[in-house]
Amino acid sequence: MVGLLILKQMYNLSDAKVVDMWTQNPYFQAFCGESRFRWDAPCASSDLTHFRKRIGEDGVKKIFEISVKLHGDKILEKGVVIDATVQEKNITFPTDTKLMCKIISKCRKIAKEKGIVLRRSFRRELPKLLKEIRFNKRSRDKKKVKKARKRIKTIAGVLIREIKRKLPRDVYPKYAN
């Protein structure tokens, strides 16, 4: 109960929210002394209210004073430790349509830099395919979306193979592999 009160104060949460966060967040559970992750709530949110009323305002102040005294100089540290494992990463799945479009634009850029004339650039077809994919949440368009994604992947493969064929291997070994 004391740990929940401290977390409630630290993160400015309501009683119900701190109990919900406790069930979802292993860091909250470790802070409160749990050694293993638990899926059930530690108590009802109303129990926090009853506990606060029972210990009174002076009891809550004593809890916060003791927690500050326990940690002493550690609270005054200037450095902050950030756990990067829980931060969101800007990573997309390799078969994503967005990445296929990046491949297509990169192939066009390489062809332009090296003076390669492409048989087809697919400049008109690609925007139409992307428009079909845009509303992919609709259940009736699943087949169209799947077909459009497959076509974009095919276009990327076609452009890669064409550029590989037309690049001189001895002059540009970076792209010719």
Rosetta blueprint (number, residue, H / E / L):
1 M L
2 V H
3 G H
4 L H
5 L H
6 I H
7 L H
8 K H
9 Q H
10 M H
11 Y H
12 N L
13 L L
14 S L
15 D H
16 A H
17 K H
18 V H
19 V H
20 D H
21 M H
22 W H
23 T H
24 Q H
25 N L
26 P H
27 Y H
28 F H
29 Q H
30 A H
31 F H
32 C L
33 G L
34 E L
35 S L
36 R L
37 F L
38 R L
39 W L
40 D L
41 A L
42 P L
43 C L
44 A L
45 S H
46 S H
47 D H
48 L H
49 T H
50 H H
51 F H
52 R H
53 K H
54 R H
55 I H
56 G H
57 E H
58 D H
59 G H
60 V H
61 K H
62 K H
63 I H
64 F H
65 E H
66 I H
67 S H
68 V H
69 K H
70 L H
71 H H
72 G H
73 D H
74 K H
75 I H
76 L H
77 E L
78 K L
79 G L
80 V L
81 V L
82 I L
83 D L
84 A H
85 T H
86 V H
87 Q L
88 E L
89 K L
90 N L
91 I L
92 T L
93 F L
94 P L
95 T L
96 D L
97 T H
98 K H
99 L H
100 M H
101 C H
102 K H
103 I H
104 I H
105 S H
106 K H
107 C H
108 R H
109 K H
110 I H
111 A H
112 K H
113 E H
114 K H
115 G L
116 I L
117 V L
118 L L
119 R L
120 R L
121 S L
122 F L
123 R L
124 R L
125 E H
126 L H
127 P H
128 K H
129 L H
130 L H
131 K H
132 E H
133 I H
134 R H
135 F L
136 N L
137 K L
138 R L
139 S H
140 R H
141 D H
142 K H
143 K H
144 K H
145 V H
146 K H
147 K H
148 A H
149 R H
150 K H
151 R H
152 I H
153 K H
154 T H
155 I H
156 A H
157 G H
158 V H
159 L H
160 I H
161 R H
162 E H
163 I H
164 K H
165 R H
166 K H
167 L L
168 P L
169 R L
170 D L
171 V L
172 Y L
173 P L
174 K L
175 Y L
176 A L
177 N L
